[in-house]
């Protein structure tokens, strides 16, 4: 396989390593913010109106 093909293979995520490097990961609210939902809805409407 080429390097590019190997890089696209799914690798398991080491969440403990991520938390050690970025301690703030997972500290925020788990639910979606209203702004995110509104932004996604606006973009969806823009695609429909094209």
TIVEXMI-393908 format. One record per residue (C-alpha): residue in three letters; x, z, y. Coordinates in steps of 0.5 Angstrom, whole numbers, padded with zeros to 4 digits, always signed. Layout:
<rs>
ALAXZY;...
</rs>
This chain:
<rs>
UNK+0000+0000+0000;UNK+0002-0001+0007;UNK+0003+0005+0012;UNK-0003+0003+0016;UNK-0007+0003+0009;UNK-0004+0010+0007;UNK-0006+0013+0014;UNK-0013+0011+0014;UNK-0014+0015+0007;UNK-0019+0021+0008;UNK-0014+0027+0008;UNK-0017+0034+0007;UNK-0017+0038+0014;UNK-0013+0044+0014;UNK-0018+0048+0018;UNK-0013+0055+0018;UNK-0007+0050+0021;UNK-0012+0048+0026;UNK-0014+0055+0028;UNK-0007+0057+0028;UNK-0005+0052+0033;UNK-0011+0051+0037;UNK-0014+0059+0037;UNK-0020+0057+0041;UNK-0023+0052+0036;UNK-0029+0055+0033;UNK-0030+0060+0039;UNK-0035+0056+0043;UNK-0043+0055+0041;UNK-0044+0052+0035;UNK-0051+0048+0038;UNK-0051+0042+0042;UNK-0051+0043+0049;UNK-0057+0040+0053;UNK-0052+0036+0057;UNK-0049+0033+0051;UNK-0056+0031+0049;UNK-0058+0028+0055;UNK-0052+0024+0056;UNK-0053+0021+0049;UNK-0060+0019+0050;UNK-0058+0016+0057;UNK-0053+0012+0053;UNK-0058+0010+0048;UNK-0063+0008+0053;UNK-0058+0004+0056;UNK-0056+0000+0050;UNK-0064-0001+0049;UNK-0065-0004+0056;UNK-0059-0009+0055;
</rs>
